[in-house]
Each structure stands twice: as C-alpha cells, then as structure tokens.
Amino acid sequence: MSRREEILQKAMAIPNMPMPVQKVLAYIGNADADLRQLAKIIEFDPGLTVNVLRMANSAFFGGGTKVSTVKEALMRLGLGRLYQLVIASGVAPLARFAIKGYGLRPGELLEHSVAVAVASETLARELGVVAPPYTFTAGLLVNIGKTVMGSFLEVDAAPILTLAHERQISFEQAEELILGINHAELGALLLEKWGIPTPIVNVVRYRLRPDESPEPDLALDLVHVGDVIAKMTGIGMGIDGLQYAPSEAAFARLDVSPQQMENVMVAILEQIAEVRDILMENTL
Amino acid sequence: MEIVVNISDMKVTNRARDVLVTHALGSCLGLAAYDPVAGVAGLIHCLLPLSRDGKVPAKNPFMYVNTGIPQMIRTMYGRGATREHLVLKAAGCGRMMHISNQFDTGASNIAALKKLLQVNEMRLSAEDVGGTIPRTMRLFADTGRILISSCGRSWEL
C-alpha cells in the first residue's frame, strides 16, 4: 500500500461529527425546513443552544438587542448563518487538540482557523463585495486536514519542512512528495465523506492553490487571501510557518490594495477573540 | 517569571529574574531593547510598519513600528535606561514565498525600523529577520541574552 492509500484509509475511519450536528444539518438540507421545528431540534441540545444564543448576541455575527430564545436567535441569524454555526460547532472541537506533529499547542489551530474565517469575511467587507454565505465556514474548516495529519495519523511534519526548505518548495508540495497527499486535499476528502456541502469542500481543497480550481469562486479567493493574511499575522502558526506561495491571480481578481490588507490584519486582531471564545467554551 | 508579549503589545521590566517572550512572529517585528547598566529590558511585537497619517493611535500604539518603538524606548528611559547603553536586537519580519513586494509586510516592518533608527542615530546590534519560519523571541532580563526558537530549534541572537 502506498503512503497515500494508507493515510486515506486511516483518515476515513475517523468518526463522523457529533450526532446533534448531523441531525441539524440533515434538517436544514430538507426543503421543507421550518424555523420553529429547527429551533426545537436545537433546544434539545444544551451546547448548541448556548452557541446559537452567544453567536446571535455577539458583535461579530449579530449584535443589537439581546435575544434569549433559540427562535429569536434563528430569526436574527437566518438559516445560512445557522448552518455555518452548526458546522463550526461540530468541527471546532477537533481543532482544540494539540497537534504535535505540526508543532501546534492546544487551541492554536482553532485560533488560526478562526483568524482565517474572520479575515475572509472582513476582507469582503473591506473590498465592498458580498461574501458567499459559505465563506466563513469554509475558512474555519481549511485546517481540518492538518488536524488529521498531525494528531490522528501522527505524521511528523519536521522532515516535510526540511524538504520544503531544501528544495525551496511550498510546504504542501513537500507533503505531497513525502506523503503522497497534502493536508488541503485530505481535509477536503474527509469533509466530503462527512456530507459537508460541495462549495465548502472545494474551498478547502483549493485554498492553497486557487488557480487550480475548475471554476472561479469568490469565496475561494477570499479564503485564500484571508489565509495569507492570517498566516502573516502569525496567529496559530505551526512549524510550516509562511512556507506557502500566495496566488498573485487571486490578489489581482479581488483587486486588494496593501492598505486594505493591513486594515484586515488590524480588524482580525480585534475580532478573533470573541468568535474563538464562543467556539472554544461550548463544545458539543 | 516569564512575561508574554502579545501581538501589538509591549512589556518593560527591571526585575532581573524576568524573561520577556513573544510567540508567533510571522511578518510582525519583534524588537528587544536592553540596557545592561540600568538593568532595564523591553520587548515589543509590532504588527504593521506605520500608523496612518503618522498619528499615535489612541487604542494601541504598539501595533505600529513608528509609534510603538519610540513609546517603548521612552518608557525604558523613564526606568533609568540611557541611549548610550541601549542594545537593540530585531527578529521576525518573515514573508510568504514569492509574495509581491507591495504585500510584503515583513519587509515594510524592518524598513520602517531601520528608518526610525537612522533618524535617531541608533543602530541594531543583531537581527534575525526574513525567511518563511515562524519565530519565538525571548529576552532574559538578567543578562540581555536573546534566544530565538523556531520549529523545535533554538539559537542565540
């Protein structure tokens, strides 16, 4: 068996998302979904209820007068946001572990993922474009492959990094040479298996190489540049550090200016704490 | 005691037993300043080179090289440090591979520092900047020793 096949086989054995999350996702996928019914499913789960209320009352997602019931929260957040939140609540706990193989302390990967998600949405606001609704969630999930590589599969990233430096190639290219697969592709395959919607999976798959995406996608460009910005700030950086190449085409398509990039860096420092706390403190 | 300096943060101490540390220097600049005579140590972690329109941002001056560093050094003067004895060492200012110059915040950060020092007729004693590695920077207040760690290795600066 090749290393790639061995990794895929082990990764596919990773348990699915928590049951309440699966239930809610299946329900939202239902064309007849109604908010009252959905509120009931969520209220059945205390962890999810707390997350929904906190998210609806947070400055980043909602703000304004305080809401105190799940139904009010749903009215404010809308189905799209709720969907993101439920996926985030299901996957965030995985990113809380220390990921030794990739040099990440407990919580660091979640911090980086939140920085990518917040940066992608903030970038859209800064550019005056409307981010597709799945942008935030996709940003939050881009590192799931690292979680799998570094903790479940116990891959040691040190030799990968050494190769990347020796050959002056990006970290994910070195992953491919040594493991036969990079963490972006592995993450996408896992999310696909978990039934996460295709637009989200595609962002995760191509976020390091947006130019390889079969079709242009605003969310992908936003997450790619959001990821570059998050990496530059250093928040939640693993041993792979800045050993990645930004796509000039994605920067050009979005028409980002250096000033706008700096504004996003400042904004994410102010905003990640709130989002991180919601995801860190209430796990399902 | 180990005192953590966050992103856009600065700490000064004159307790010899303290170690100032800043983690996750990506494109950010870490600047350590030490006065061996007065025994005063300072460490700052700046996110960006220049605050807009040159004003000191009320919220967080330490976010920027051009406002944060002068403030740190003035704080150190207030604790007895002098310009003649100050030893300055810089780390960080990394960059993504092949990033175009206009988006290279790491290069802008080190350039802003060099300009600031030139205007004030001061100089760096040592620097470990650029490249793609993440850095942790430690300043030991008893001796002024600087330790950089990255990817499981450590070296003195």
Interface residues (C-beta under 8 A of the other chain):
Chain A: G103 A158 L161 H165 Q168 S170 V228 K231 M232 T233 G234 I235 G236 M237 G238 I239 G241 L242 Q243 Y244 A245 P246 E248 F251 V256 P258 M261 E262 M265 V266 L269
Chain B: I7 S8 H23 A24 L25 G26 S27 C28 L47 L48 M63 G94 R95 M96 M97 H98 I99 S100 Q102 F103 T105 G106 G131 T132 I133 P134 S150 C151 G152
